[in-house]
Amino acid sequence: MHDNYWLMPLVFAGLASIRLIALGSKARISGNRITFSGTLPHQLVILFGASGAIAVLITTWRSSQAWERMALAAIGIGIAAGWPAIVRIDPNEVSERWWWRRSVSIRWNDVSSVEENGVGEYQIYGKDGQIIHFSRYLVDSARFRQEVRARAHRGVSKSGDPISVTKA
């Protein structure tokens, strides 16, 4: 058995690099809509990871057992599911769209609370139970924070750096 402990620092360095690139990247503005998405390096990591798993699946199809095929397919799909969401803000609502599930949107008047975990991730809760997640790996988290503070129609209380918008 080989010790692959040296791989973990590379994984963490890669994630940190993706985060730093996201911090330095700006959201796209089109009219009165602001779009927050994953960066190109983030998308390439997902694309190459999923493609690699599928390529291994195809090339080893005849020599592998059924459980190995299923495991490789699950790994490929699991990596592809990590494709970053797109979060949009406009004057009326905030919305989140994943490629693999229905879009979620919350009108600003219906925001019941907003939570930040202190590392650039946010959860916006709607009064009807909707939840929008903003990942730290999406671009321009400082702009997202600023826009949420300006648009959420609730009292904003600060606890250190993280924000908390509470129910009115």
mmCIF file of the C-alpha atoms, coordinates in Angstrom:
data_MODEL
# 
_entry.id   MODEL 
# 
loop_
_atom_site.group_PDB 
_atom_site.id 
_atom_site.type_symbol 
_atom_site.label_atom_id 
_atom_site.label_alt_id 
_atom_site.label_comp_id 
_atom_site.label_asym_id 
_atom_site.label_entity_id 
_atom_site.label_seq_id 
_atom_site.pdbx_PDB_ins_code 
_atom_site.Cartn_x 
_atom_site.Cartn_y 
_atom_site.Cartn_z 
_atom_site.occupancy 
_atom_site.B_iso_or_equiv 
_atom_site.pdbx_formal_charge 
_atom_site.auth_seq_id 
_atom_site.auth_comp_id 
_atom_site.auth_asym_id 
_atom_site.auth_atom_id 
_atom_site.pdbx_PDB_model_num 
ATOM 1   C CA . MET A 1 1   ? 0.000   0.000  0.000   1.00 0.00 ? 1   MET A CA 1 
ATOM 2   C CA . HIS A 1 2   ? 1.353   3.406  -0.982  1.00 0.00 ? 2   HIS A CA 1 
ATOM 3   C CA . ASP A 1 3   ? 1.222   6.409  1.277   1.00 0.00 ? 3   ASP A CA 1 
ATOM 4   C CA . ASN A 1 4   ? -0.451  9.215  -0.640  1.00 0.00 ? 4   ASN A CA 1 
ATOM 5   C CA . TYR A 1 5   ? -0.515  11.695 2.209   1.00 0.00 ? 5   TYR A CA 1 
ATOM 6   C CA . TRP A 1 6   ? 1.515   14.104 0.093   1.00 0.00 ? 6   TRP A CA 1 
ATOM 7   C CA . LEU A 1 7   ? -1.547  14.520 -2.141  1.00 0.00 ? 7   LEU A CA 1 
ATOM 8   C CA . MET A 1 8   ? -3.697  16.265 0.492   1.00 0.00 ? 8   MET A CA 1 
ATOM 9   C CA . PRO A 1 9   ? -1.624  19.488 0.603   1.00 0.00 ? 9   PRO A CA 1 
ATOM 10  C CA . LEU A 1 10  ? -1.933  19.668 -3.195  1.00 0.00 ? 10  LEU A CA 1 
ATOM 11  C CA . VAL A 1 11  ? -5.714  19.349 -2.966  1.00 0.00 ? 11  VAL A CA 1 
ATOM 12  C CA . PHE A 1 12  ? -5.901  22.058 -0.312  1.00 0.00 ? 12  PHE A CA 1 
ATOM 13  C CA . ALA A 1 13  ? -3.562  24.299 -2.320  1.00 0.00 ? 13  ALA A CA 1 
ATOM 14  C CA . GLY A 1 14  ? -5.776  23.812 -5.369  1.00 0.00 ? 14  GLY A CA 1 
ATOM 15  C CA . LEU A 1 15  ? -8.927  24.731 -3.445  1.00 0.00 ? 15  LEU A CA 1 
ATOM 16  C CA . ALA A 1 16  ? -7.179  27.761 -1.936  1.00 0.00 ? 16  ALA A CA 1 
ATOM 17  C CA . SER A 1 17  ? -6.083  28.847 -5.419  1.00 0.00 ? 17  SER A CA 1 
ATOM 18  C CA . ILE A 1 18  ? -9.625  28.572 -6.751  1.00 0.00 ? 18  ILE A CA 1 
ATOM 19  C CA . ARG A 1 19  ? -10.843 30.646 -3.778  1.00 0.00 ? 19  ARG A CA 1 
ATOM 20  C CA . LEU A 1 20  ? -8.187  33.330 -4.344  1.00 0.00 ? 20  LEU A CA 1 
ATOM 21  C CA . ILE A 1 21  ? -9.062  33.550 -8.035  1.00 0.00 ? 21  ILE A CA 1 
ATOM 22  C CA . ALA A 1 22  ? -12.754 33.894 -7.103  1.00 0.00 ? 22  ALA A CA 1 
ATOM 23  C CA . LEU A 1 23  ? -11.919 36.694 -4.638  1.00 0.00 ? 23  LEU A CA 1 
ATOM 24  C CA . GLY A 1 24  ? -10.052 38.575 -7.356  1.00 0.00 ? 24  GLY A CA 1 
ATOM 25  C CA . SER A 1 25  ? -12.711 38.076 -10.032 1.00 0.00 ? 25  SER A CA 1 
ATOM 26  C CA . LYS A 1 26  ? -15.635 40.408 -10.599 1.00 0.00 ? 26  LYS A CA 1 
ATOM 27  C CA . ALA A 1 27  ? -19.313 39.601 -11.064 1.00 0.00 ? 27  ALA A CA 1 
ATOM 28  C CA . ARG A 1 28  ? -20.848 40.201 -14.485 1.00 0.00 ? 28  ARG A CA 1 
ATOM 29  C CA . ILE A 1 29  ? -23.220 43.147 -14.726 1.00 0.00 ? 29  ILE A CA 1 
ATOM 30  C CA . SER A 1 30  ? -25.842 43.314 -17.454 1.00 0.00 ? 30  SER A CA 1 
ATOM 31  C CA . GLY A 1 31  ? -28.310 46.153 -17.099 1.00 0.00 ? 31  GLY A CA 1 
ATOM 32  C CA . ASN A 1 32  ? -29.714 45.903 -13.594 1.00 0.00 ? 32  ASN A CA 1 
ATOM 33  C CA . ARG A 1 33  ? -28.758 42.208 -13.159 1.00 0.00 ? 33  ARG A CA 1 
ATOM 34  C CA . ILE A 1 34  ? -25.592 41.042 -11.415 1.00 0.00 ? 34  ILE A CA 1 
ATOM 35  C CA . THR A 1 35  ? -24.423 37.470 -12.081 1.00 0.00 ? 35  THR A CA 1 
ATOM 36  C CA . PHE A 1 36  ? -22.121 35.562 -9.721  1.00 0.00 ? 36  PHE A CA 1 
ATOM 37  C CA . SER A 1 37  ? -20.688 32.335 -11.132 1.00 0.00 ? 37  SER A CA 1 
ATOM 38  C CA . GLY A 1 38  ? -17.710 30.037 -10.804 1.00 0.00 ? 38  GLY A CA 1 
ATOM 39  C CA . THR A 1 39  ? -14.387 31.065 -12.286 1.00 0.00 ? 39  THR A CA 1 
ATOM 40  C CA . LEU A 1 40  ? -12.916 29.501 -15.407 1.00 0.00 ? 40  LEU A CA 1 
ATOM 41  C CA . PRO A 1 41  ? -10.271 27.537 -13.424 1.00 0.00 ? 41  PRO A CA 1 
ATOM 42  C CA . HIS A 1 42  ? -13.025 26.169 -11.146 1.00 0.00 ? 42  HIS A CA 1 
ATOM 43  C CA . GLN A 1 43  ? -15.074 25.087 -14.136 1.00 0.00 ? 43  GLN A CA 1 
ATOM 44  C CA . LEU A 1 44  ? -12.013 23.525 -15.799 1.00 0.00 ? 44  LEU A CA 1 
ATOM 45  C CA . VAL A 1 45  ? -11.199 21.470 -12.683 1.00 0.00 ? 45  VAL A CA 1 
ATOM 46  C CA . ILE A 1 46  ? -14.764 20.103 -12.682 1.00 0.00 ? 46  ILE A CA 1 
ATOM 47  C CA . LEU A 1 47  ? -14.726 19.505 -16.439 1.00 0.00 ? 47  LEU A CA 1 
ATOM 48  C CA . PHE A 1 48  ? -11.379 17.686 -16.448 1.00 0.00 ? 48  PHE A CA 1 
ATOM 49  C CA . GLY A 1 49  ? -12.216 15.679 -13.317 1.00 0.00 ? 49  GLY A CA 1 
ATOM 50  C CA . ALA A 1 50  ? -15.541 14.437 -14.666 1.00 0.00 ? 50  ALA A CA 1 
ATOM 51  C CA . SER A 1 51  ? -14.069 13.838 -18.127 1.00 0.00 ? 51  SER A CA 1 
ATOM 52  C CA . GLY A 1 52  ? -11.170 11.896 -16.619 1.00 0.00 ? 52  GLY A CA 1 
ATOM 53  C CA . ALA A 1 53  ? -13.485 9.598  -14.675 1.00 0.00 ? 53  ALA A CA 1 
ATOM 54  C CA . ILE A 1 54  ? -15.619 8.983  -17.771 1.00 0.00 ? 54  ILE A CA 1 
ATOM 55  C CA . ALA A 1 55  ? -12.503 8.393  -19.917 1.00 0.00 ? 55  ALA A CA 1 
ATOM 56  C CA . VAL A 1 56  ? -11.238 5.785  -17.450 1.00 0.00 ? 56  VAL A CA 1 
ATOM 57  C CA . LEU A 1 57  ? -14.699 4.201  -17.444 1.00 0.00 ? 57  LEU A CA 1 
ATOM 58  C CA . ILE A 1 58  ? -14.730 3.935  -21.236 1.00 0.00 ? 58  ILE A CA 1 
ATOM 59  C CA . THR A 1 59  ? -11.160 2.671  -21.601 1.00 0.00 ? 59  THR A CA 1 
ATOM 60  C CA . THR A 1 60  ? -11.537 0.017  -18.894 1.00 0.00 ? 60  THR A CA 1 
ATOM 61  C CA . TRP A 1 61  ? -15.081 -1.057 -19.790 1.00 0.00 ? 61  TRP A CA 1 
ATOM 62  C CA . ARG A 1 62  ? -14.208 -4.541 -21.060 1.00 0.00 ? 62  ARG A CA 1 
ATOM 63  C CA . SER A 1 63  ? -11.660 -5.336 -18.351 1.00 0.00 ? 63  SER A CA 1 
ATOM 64  C CA . SER A 1 64  ? -13.561 -3.977 -15.344 1.00 0.00 ? 64  SER A CA 1 
ATOM 65  C CA . GLN A 1 65  ? -16.234 -5.541 -13.207 1.00 0.00 ? 65  GLN A CA 1 
ATOM 66  C CA . ALA A 1 66  ? -19.758 -4.155 -12.944 1.00 0.00 ? 66  ALA A CA 1 
ATOM 67  C CA . TRP A 1 67  ? -19.165 -2.585 -9.513  1.00 0.00 ? 67  TRP A CA 1 
ATOM 68  C CA . GLU A 1 68  ? -16.082 -0.778 -10.846 1.00 0.00 ? 68  GLU A CA 1 
ATOM 69  C CA . ARG A 1 69  ? -18.063 0.606  -13.767 1.00 0.00 ? 69  ARG A CA 1 
ATOM 70  C CA . MET A 1 70  ? -20.801 1.799  -11.440 1.00 0.00 ? 70  MET A CA 1 
ATOM 71  C CA . ALA A 1 71  ? -18.251 3.378  -9.091  1.00 0.00 ? 71  ALA A CA 1 
ATOM 72  C CA . LEU A 1 72  ? -16.533 5.244  -11.938 1.00 0.00 ? 72  LEU A CA 1 
ATOM 73  C CA . ALA A 1 73  ? -19.875 6.420  -13.322 1.00 0.00 ? 73  ALA A CA 1 
ATOM 74  C CA . ALA A 1 74  ? -20.902 7.627  -9.858  1.00 0.00 ? 74  ALA A CA 1 
ATOM 75  C CA . ILE A 1 75  ? -17.577 9.443  -9.438  1.00 0.00 ? 75  ILE A CA 1 
ATOM 76  C CA . GLY A 1 76  ? -17.965 11.139 -12.831 1.00 0.00 ? 76  GLY A CA 1 
ATOM 77  C CA . ILE A 1 77  ? -21.529 12.212 -12.054 1.00 0.00 ? 77  ILE A CA 1 
ATOM 78  C CA . GLY A 1 78  ? -20.541 13.309 -8.546  1.00 0.00 ? 78  GLY A CA 1 
ATOM 79  C CA . ILE A 1 79  ? -17.746 15.502 -9.879  1.00 0.00 ? 79  ILE A CA 1 
ATOM 80  C CA . ALA A 1 80  ? -20.058 16.977 -12.543 1.00 0.00 ? 80  ALA A CA 1 
ATOM 81  C CA . ALA A 1 81  ? -22.647 17.772 -9.859  1.00 0.00 ? 81  ALA A CA 1 
ATOM 82  C CA . GLY A 1 82  ? -20.035 20.080 -8.331  1.00 0.00 ? 82  GLY A CA 1 
ATOM 83  C CA . TRP A 1 83  ? -20.322 22.450 -11.293 1.00 0.00 ? 83  TRP A CA 1 
ATOM 84  C CA . PRO A 1 84  ? -20.797 25.843 -9.635  1.00 0.00 ? 84  PRO A CA 1 
ATOM 85  C CA . ALA A 1 85  ? -24.228 27.357 -9.373  1.00 0.00 ? 85  ALA A CA 1 
ATOM 86  C CA . ILE A 1 86  ? -25.093 30.704 -10.905 1.00 0.00 ? 86  ILE A CA 1 
ATOM 87  C CA . VAL A 1 87  ? -26.496 33.244 -8.456  1.00 0.00 ? 87  VAL A CA 1 
ATOM 88  C CA . ARG A 1 88  ? -28.213 36.332 -9.852  1.00 0.00 ? 88  ARG A CA 1 
ATOM 89  C CA . ILE A 1 89  ? -29.334 39.505 -8.163  1.00 0.00 ? 89  ILE A CA 1 
ATOM 90  C CA . ASP A 1 90  ? -31.681 42.056 -9.666  1.00 0.00 ? 90  ASP A CA 1 
ATOM 91  C CA . PRO A 1 91  ? -33.863 44.771 -8.145  1.00 0.00 ? 91  PRO A CA 1 
ATOM 92  C CA . ASN A 1 92  ? -36.735 42.319 -7.531  1.00 0.00 ? 92  ASN A CA 1 
ATOM 93  C CA . GLU A 1 93  ? -35.122 39.044 -6.428  1.00 0.00 ? 93  GLU A CA 1 
ATOM 94  C CA . VAL A 1 94  ? -32.127 36.862 -5.825  1.00 0.00 ? 94  VAL A CA 1 
ATOM 95  C CA . SER A 1 95  ? -31.991 33.521 -7.662  1.00 0.00 ? 95  SER A CA 1 
ATOM 96  C CA . GLU A 1 96  ? -29.832 30.416 -7.862  1.00 0.00 ? 96  GLU A CA 1 
ATOM 97  C CA . ARG A 1 97  ? -29.557 28.021 -10.780 1.00 0.00 ? 97  ARG A CA 1 
ATOM 98  C CA . TRP A 1 98  ? -27.815 24.648 -10.872 1.00 0.00 ? 98  TRP A CA 1 
ATOM 99  C CA . TRP A 1 99  ? -27.572 22.566 -14.041 1.00 0.00 ? 99  TRP A CA 1 
ATOM 100 C CA . TRP A 1 100 ? -29.064 19.546 -12.277 1.00 0.00 ? 100 TRP A CA 1 
ATOM 101 C CA . ARG A 1 101 ? -32.022 20.991 -10.378 1.00 0.00 ? 101 ARG A CA 1 
ATOM 102 C CA . ARG A 1 102 ? -34.797 23.582 -10.561 1.00 0.00 ? 102 ARG A CA 1 
ATOM 103 C CA . SER A 1 103 ? -33.977 27.232 -10.122 1.00 0.00 ? 103 SER A CA 1 
ATOM 104 C CA . VAL A 1 104 ? -34.756 28.853 -6.787  1.00 0.00 ? 104 VAL A CA 1 
ATOM 105 C CA . SER A 1 105 ? -35.674 32.509 -6.462  1.00 0.00 ? 105 SER A CA 1 
ATOM 106 C CA . ILE A 1 106 ? -36.633 34.698 -3.537  1.00 0.00 ? 106 ILE A CA 1 
ATOM 107 C CA . ARG A 1 107 ? -38.153 38.151 -3.902  1.00 0.00 ? 107 ARG A CA 1 
ATOM 108 C CA . TRP A 1 108 ? -36.346 40.690 -1.739  1.00 0.00 ? 108 TRP A CA 1 
ATOM 109 C CA . ASN A 1 109 ? -39.560 41.418 0.182   1.00 0.00 ? 109 ASN A CA 1 
ATOM 110 C CA . ASP A 1 110 ? -39.801 37.706 1.022   1.00 0.00 ? 110 ASP A CA 1 
ATOM 111 C CA . VAL A 1 111 ? -36.299 37.313 2.483   1.00 0.00 ? 111 VAL A CA 1 
ATOM 112 C CA . SER A 1 112 ? -36.741 36.126 6.065   1.00 0.00 ? 112 SER A CA 1 
ATOM 113 C CA . SER A 1 113 ? -33.068 35.827 7.029   1.00 0.00 ? 113 SER A CA 1 
ATOM 114 C CA . VAL A 1 114 ? -29.519 35.854 5.700   1.00 0.00 ? 114 VAL A CA 1 
ATOM 115 C CA . GLU A 1 115 ? -26.626 34.068 7.325   1.00 0.00 ? 115 GLU A CA 1 
ATOM 116 C CA . GLU A 1 116 ? -22.902 34.297 6.646   1.00 0.00 ? 116 GLU A CA 1 
ATOM 117 C CA . ASN A 1 117 ? -20.475 31.747 7.991   1.00 0.00 ? 117 ASN A CA 1 
ATOM 118 C CA . GLY A 1 118 ? -17.493 34.103 8.075   1.00 0.00 ? 118 GLY A CA 1 
ATOM 119 C CA . VAL A 1 119 ? -15.590 32.616 5.127   1.00 0.00 ? 119 VAL A CA 1 
ATOM 120 C CA . GLY A 1 120 ? -17.654 34.089 2.299   1.00 0.00 ? 120 GLY A CA 1 
ATOM 121 C CA . GLU A 1 121 ? -20.552 31.650 2.178   1.00 0.00 ? 121 GLU A CA 1 
ATOM 122 C CA . TYR A 1 122 ? -24.124 32.874 2.561   1.00 0.00 ? 122 TYR A CA 1 
ATOM 123 C CA . GLN A 1 123 ? -27.531 31.307 2.957   1.00 0.00 ? 123 GLN A CA 1 
ATOM 124 C CA . ILE A 1 124 ? -30.542 33.408 2.076   1.00 0.00 ? 124 ILE A CA 1 
ATOM 125 C CA . TYR A 1 125 ? -33.825 32.098 3.455   1.00 0.00 ? 125 TYR A CA 1 
ATOM 126 C CA . GLY A 1 126 ? -37.226 32.917 2.014   1.00 0.00 ? 126 GLY A CA 1 
ATOM 127 C CA . LYS A 1 127 ? -40.376 33.057 4.069   1.00 0.00 ? 127 LYS A CA 1 
ATOM 128 C CA . ASP A 1 128 ? -41.794 30.102 2.096   1.00 0.00 ? 128 ASP A CA 1 
ATOM 129 C CA . GLY A 1 129 ? -38.841 27.845 2.939   1.00 0.00 ? 129 GLY A CA 1 
ATOM 130 C CA . GLN A 1 130 ? -36.660 28.518 -0.090  1.00 0.00 ? 130 GLN A CA 1 
ATOM 131 C CA . ILE A 1 131 ? -32.906 28.596 0.464   1.00 0.00 ? 131 ILE A CA 1 
ATOM 132 C CA . ILE A 1 132 ? -30.250 30.104 -1.782  1.00 0.00 ? 132 ILE A CA 1 
ATOM 133 C CA . HIS A 1 133 ? -26.620 29.197 -1.142  1.00 0.00 ? 133 HIS A CA 1 
ATOM 134 C CA . PHE A 1 134 ? -23.745 31.443 -2.165  1.00 0.00 ? 134 PHE A CA 1 
ATOM 135 C CA . SER A 1 135 ? -20.495 29.453 -2.214  1.00 0.00 ? 135 SER A CA 1 
ATOM 136 C CA . ARG A 1 136 ? -17.123 30.933 -1.300  1.00 0.00 ? 136 ARG A CA 1 
ATOM 137 C CA . TYR A 1 137 ? -15.897 29.680 -4.692  1.00 0.00 ? 137 TYR A CA 1 
ATOM 138 C CA . LEU A 1 138 ? -18.202 31.993 -6.633  1.00 0.00 ? 138 LEU A CA 1 
ATOM 139 C CA . VAL A 1 139 ? -16.799 35.291 -7.893  1.00 0.00 ? 139 VAL A CA 1 
ATOM 140 C CA . ASP A 1 140 ? -16.929 38.601 -6.037  1.00 0.00 ? 140 ASP A CA 1 
ATOM 141 C CA . SER A 1 141 ? -18.257 37.570 -2.615  1.00 0.00 ? 141 SER A CA 1 
ATOM 142 C CA . ALA A 1 142 ? -17.597 41.108 -1.307  1.00 0.00 ? 142 ALA A CA 1 
ATOM 143 C CA . ARG A 1 143 ? -19.959 42.528 -3.952  1.00 0.00 ? 143 ARG A CA 1 
ATOM 144 C CA . PHE A 1 144 ? -22.545 39.868 -3.124  1.00 0.00 ? 144 PHE A CA 1 
ATOM 145 C CA . ARG A 1 145 ? -22.388 40.821 0.552   1.00 0.00 ? 145 ARG A CA 1 
ATOM 146 C CA . GLN A 1 146 ? -22.753 44.510 -0.301  1.00 0.00 ? 146 GLN A CA 1 
ATOM 147 C CA . GLU A 1 147 ? -25.762 43.880 -2.558  1.00 0.00 ? 147 GLU A CA 1 
ATOM 148 C CA . VAL A 1 148 ? -27.504 41.670 -0.002  1.00 0.00 ? 148 VAL A CA 1 
ATOM 149 C CA . ARG A 1 149 ? -27.026 44.311 2.687   1.00 0.00 ? 149 ARG A CA 1 
ATOM 150 C CA . ALA A 1 150 ? -28.454 46.985 0.401   1.00 0.00 ? 150 ALA A CA 1 
ATOM 151 C CA . ARG A 1 151 ? -31.418 45.003 -0.932  1.00 0.00 ? 151 ARG A CA 1 
ATOM 152 C CA . ALA A 1 152 ? -32.697 42.802 1.900   1.00 0.00 ? 152 ALA A CA 1 
ATOM 153 C CA . HIS A 1 153 ? -35.715 44.617 3.339   1.00 0.00 ? 153 HIS A CA 1 
ATOM 154 C CA . ARG A 1 154 ? -35.079 43.550 6.896   1.00 0.00 ? 154 ARG A CA 1 
ATOM 155 C CA . GLY A 1 155 ? -33.084 44.914 9.808   1.00 0.00 ? 155 GLY A CA 1 
ATOM 156 C CA . VAL A 1 156 ? -29.431 43.952 9.479   1.00 0.00 ? 156 VAL A CA 1 
ATOM 157 C CA . SER A 1 157 ? -27.514 43.196 12.646  1.00 0.00 ? 157 SER A CA 1 
ATOM 158 C CA . LYS A 1 158 ? -23.765 42.645 12.663  1.00 0.00 ? 158 LYS A CA 1 
ATOM 159 C CA . SER A 1 159 ? -21.955 40.149 14.800  1.00 0.00 ? 159 SER A CA 1 
ATOM 160 C CA . GLY A 1 160 ? -18.291 40.753 14.072  1.00 0.00 ? 160 GLY A CA 1 
ATOM 161 C CA . ASP A 1 161 ? -17.691 40.428 10.351  1.00 0.00 ? 161 ASP A CA 1 
ATOM 162 C CA . PRO A 1 162 ? -20.484 37.988 9.421   1.00 0.00 ? 162 PRO A CA 1 
ATOM 163 C CA . ILE A 1 163 ? -23.879 39.509 8.698   1.00 0.00 ? 163 ILE A CA 1 
ATOM 164 C CA . SER A 1 164 ? -27.194 38.315 9.947   1.00 0.00 ? 164 SER A CA 1 
ATOM 165 C CA . VAL A 1 165 ? -30.418 39.691 8.528   1.00 0.00 ? 165 VAL A CA 1 
ATOM 166 C CA . THR A 1 166 ? -33.184 38.751 10.934  1.00 0.00 ? 166 THR A CA 1 
ATOM 167 C CA . LYS A 1 167 ? -36.907 38.322 10.509  1.00 0.00 ? 167 LYS A CA 1 
ATOM 168 C CA . ALA A 1 168 ? -38.919 41.492 10.929  1.00 0.00 ? 168 ALA A CA 1 
# 
